[in-house]
Amino acid sequence: MRARPETSAAAAQQAAFAQALLHLDAPTPAGLTTYSEAEAARRFAVYRNNVRVSLVAALGARYPVVRRLVGAEFFDAAALLFIAQHPPTGPVLANYGAGFDAFLASFEPAADLPYLPDMAKLEWLRHRAFHAADADPIGIDRLAMLPPERLDTVRLALHPAVQFIVSPWPVLSIWTTNTEDDEVRPLGPEAGSESVLVTRPALQVLTQRLPAGADRLLAALADNAPLGAAVAAAVEAEPAFDIAGCLALLFSAGAIVGLTEGSRS
C-alpha cells in the first residue's frame, strides 16, 4: 500500500529535523512557521544544544572510566563526533551507546591508548548486565549431587546478565583502580592480559577475573553445549585449565541459573 503524500512529507520533515539536531552545520529545518526565521533559528539552536549535551552526558555516564582516562574535554569532543556518526535509533536513552568501543578503535586521536576500546567494551558490558532480565542463580550443590559419569551430559544455563571480554590488556585492573582506589595505581605492560566475567546475580553488577580458557567454556555453554564439550573446548585452548576452580567461580558469581540433563532438571 502506497503511503499518502502528506504522510511521506511529514516523515521526511521529521527525518530532516532529527538530522539537523545532531549536526551543527545543518540549516534550521523548514516548517517552524510560528516564529520569525531568526527566532526559529535561535530557538532551534538552543534545543539542538540541549539534545547534544544530553547525549554526551549519557555517554559519560555509560563510560565513566573511559572519560576519566582521557579527560572531560577529550571525551566530550569524541562523544560529539560519535553522536554525529551514530545518532540514536530509538527513544530509550538507556539503549544508546553501543559501538563506542569500535568507534574508539578507529579514532586516530586515541591511537596512543590502545587499551581504550576494550575499556569501553567492558563498561558497555556492565551496562548491558545492569539492564538484563532477572533470574535466580542456583548453587553448585545441584552439580555436586550428580554422579561423575553423568556430568558430561549436563547443560548449564547462564544468567541473562552474563557477559565476558578477553583482552590483551589488564582491563579489569585498570577499571578497578579507576573506580575503587583513592589513588590510581599505574599499570605497565607487565600487568599482562585479562579476561573478565560480568554478571548481576542480584542488584549489583559484578566484575571478576576469569582464568585462561574460561571464555571458551562460557561461549560453549551459551551455545547450549553439554558441560563435557564445553570443558573440552576450554582445555583445547588452555591445557592447564582449572575445571573445578572455574565452575566454583561461575556458581559463586551467580552466573548459572539452570541445570538440565536430558529431560531431567
C-alpha positions in Angstrom: 0.0 0.0 0.0 1.5 3.3 -1.1 2.0 6.0 1.6 -0.2 9.1 1.3 1.7 12.2 0.1 1.1 14.0 3.4 2.4 11.1 5.4 5.6 10.9 3.3 6.1 14.6 3.6 5.7 14.5 7.4 8.2 11.6 7.7 10.7 13.5 5.5 10.3 16.6 7.7 10.8 14.6 10.9 13.9 12.9 9.4 15.4 16.3 8.5 14.6 17.7 11.9 16.3 14.8 13.6 19.3 15.0 11.3 19.7 18.8 11.9 19.6 18.2 15.7 22.9 16.3 15.6 24.9 18.4 13.1 25.9 22.0 13.9 26.4 22.9 10.2 22.9 21.7 9.3 20.4 24.5 8.5 17.4 25.2 10.6 14.6 22.8 9.4 11.8 24.4 7.4 8.3 24.4 8.8 8.9 26.2 12.1 6.5 28.9 11.0 5.3 30.0 14.4 8.3 32.3 14.8 10.3 34.6 12.6 13.2 33.0 10.7 15.8 34.5 13.1 13.8 33.5 16.2 13.2 30.0 14.9 16.9 29.6 14.3 17.8 30.8 17.8 15.3 28.5 19.5 16.3 25.5 17.4 20.0 26.1 18.2 19.1 26.1 21.9 17.1 22.9 21.5 19.9 21.3 19.4 22.5 22.1 22.0 20.3 20.6 24.8 19.9 17.4 22.9 23.7 17.1 22.2 24.6 17.9 25.8 22.1 15.2 27.0 23.6 12.6 24.7 27.2 13.5 25.7 26.1 13.2 29.4 24.5 9.9 28.7 27.7 8.6 27.1 29.8 10.0 30.0 27.5 8.1 32.5 27.8 5.0 30.4 31.7 5.2 30.1 32.9 6.9 33.3 36.3 5.2 33.3 37.0 6.0 29.7 36.1 9.6 30.4 38.4 9.7 33.4 41.3 8.1 31.4 41.2 10.7 28.6 39.8 13.7 30.4 36.5 15.5 30.1 37.5 17.7 27.2 38.8 14.9 25.0 35.9 12.6 25.9 33.2 15.2 25.1 34.8 16.0 21.7 35.0 12.3 20.9 31.4 11.8 22.1 30.1 14.6 19.9 31.7 13.0 16.8 30.3 9.6 17.8 26.8 11.1 18.2 27.1 12.7 14.7 28.1 9.4 13.2 25.9 7.2 15.3 22.7 9.0 16.2 20.1 7.3 18.4 17.8 5.0 16.6 15.2 4.7 19.3 13.5 6.7 22.1 15.1 4.8 25.0 18.2 6.6 26.1 19.4 3.5 28.2 19.9 1.7 24.9 22.2 4.3 23.5 26.0 4.0 23.3 26.6 0.6 21.7 29.5 0.6 19.3 31.5 3.2 21.2 34.4 0.7 21.6 34.5 0.2 17.8 34.4 3.9 17.3 37.4 4.4 19.7 39.3 1.7 17.9 39.3 3.8 14.7 39.5 7.2 16.4 43.0 8.4 15.5 43.5 10.8 18.4 43.1 7.8 20.8 45.6 5.7 18.9 48.2 6.1 21.7 45.8 4.5 24.2 45.3 1.0 22.6 43.5 -0.4 25.7 40.8 2.3 25.5 38.4 0.3 23.1 38.5 -2.7 25.4 37.8 -0.5 28.4 34.8 0.9 26.6 33.6 -2.6 25.8 33.9 -3.6 29.4 31.9 -0.6 30.5 29.2 -1.4 27.9 29.0 -5.0 29.1 28.5 -3.8 32.6 25.7 -1.5 31.4 24.1 -4.4 29.5 24.3 -6.6 32.6 22.7 -3.9 34.7 19.7 -3.8 32.4 19.5 -7.6 31.8 16.5 -9.7 32.9 16.3 -11.1 36.4 16.9 -14.8 37.1 17.5 -16.8 40.2 21.0 -18.4 40.4 21.4 -22.0 41.5 24.1 -23.4 43.8 26.9 -25.7 42.9 25.4 -28.3 45.1 23.0 -29.1 42.3 26.0 -30.1 40.2 27.7 -31.9 43.1 24.7 -34.2 43.6 25.2 -35.8 40.2 27.4 -38.9 39.8 30.7 -38.1 37.9 29.7 -40.3 34.9 26.7 -38.0 34.2 28.5 -34.7 34.4 29.5 -34.6 30.7 25.8 -34.6 29.6 24.7 -31.7 31.9 23.8 -28.4 30.3 24.2 -25.3 32.4 22.1 -22.2 31.7 23.8 -18.9 32.0 22.2 -15.9 33.8 20.8 -13.3 31.3 23.3 -10.8 32.6 26.4 -12.9 32.0 28.9 -11.2 29.6 32.6 -11.6 29.2 35.6 -10.0 27.5 39.0 -11.3 26.6 41.5 -8.5 26.3 45.3 -8.3 25.7 45.3 -5.5 28.2 44.7 -5.5 32.0 41.3 -4.0 31.6 39.9 -5.2 34.9 42.8 -3.9 36.9 42.6 -0.5 35.1 38.8 -0.4 35.7 39.2 -1.4 39.4 41.9 1.2 40.2 40.0 3.9 38.5 36.8 3.2 40.4 37.8 1.9 43.8 41.3 3.2 44.7 41.8 6.5 46.4 44.9 7.0 44.2 45.0 5.4 40.7 47.8 2.7 40.5 50.0 2.9 37.4 49.8 -0.3 35.4 52.5 -1.1 32.9 52.8 -3.7 30.1 53.9 -6.2 32.7 50.4 -6.3 34.0 49.5 -8.6 31.1 46.2 -9.6 29.6 43.0 -10.2 31.4 39.7 -12.0 30.8 36.7 -10.6 32.7 33.4 -12.0 33.7 30.5 -9.6 34.1 27.2 -10.6 35.8 24.5 -9.4 38.0 23.1 -12.1 40.3 21.1 -9.6 42.3 21.0 -5.8 42.2 24.7 -5.2 41.8 26.8 -5.7 38.7 29.9 -7.8 39.4 33.2 -8.0 37.5 35.7 -10.8 38.2 38.8 -12.0 36.5 38.4 -15.3 34.6 41.1 -17.9 34.3 42.6 -18.7 30.9 40.2 -20.9 28.8 37.1 -19.8 30.7 35.9 -17.7 27.8 35.8 -20.9 25.6 33.8 -22.7 28.4 31.3 -19.8 28.6 30.9 -19.5 24.8 30.1 -23.2 24.6 27.7 -23.0 27.5 26.0 -20.0 25.8 25.6 -22.2 22.7 23.8 -24.8 24.9 26.7 -27.3 24.6 26.8 -30.0 27.3 29.4 -29.5 30.0 31.7 -32.2 28.7 32.0 -30.4 25.3 32.4 -27.0 27.0 35.2 -28.3 29.2 36.9 -29.9 26.2 36.8 -26.5 24.3 38.4 -24.8 27.3 41.1 -27.5 27.7 41.9 -27.2 24.0 42.6 -23.5 24.4 44.3 -23.9 27.8 45.7 -27.4 28.7 46.1 -26.4 32.3 42.5 -25.3 32.6 41.2 -25.5 36.2 37.8 -27.0 35.7 36.8 -27.2 39.3 38.0 -23.7 40.1 36.3 -22.2 37.1 32.9 -23.9 37.9 33.2 -22.7 41.5 33.8 -19.2 40.3 30.8 -19.2 38.0 28.4 -20.6 40.6 29.6 -18.3 43.3 29.2 -15.3 40.9 25.6 -16.3 40.3 26.3 -16.9 36.7 24.4 -20.2 36.5 20.6 -20.3 36.7 19.7 -23.7 35.4 20.9 -27.3 35.1 19.4 -29.9 32.8 20.4 -33.4 32.0 18.4 -34.8 29.1 14.7 -34.3 30.0 15.6 -34.0 33.7 16.2 -30.7 35.5 
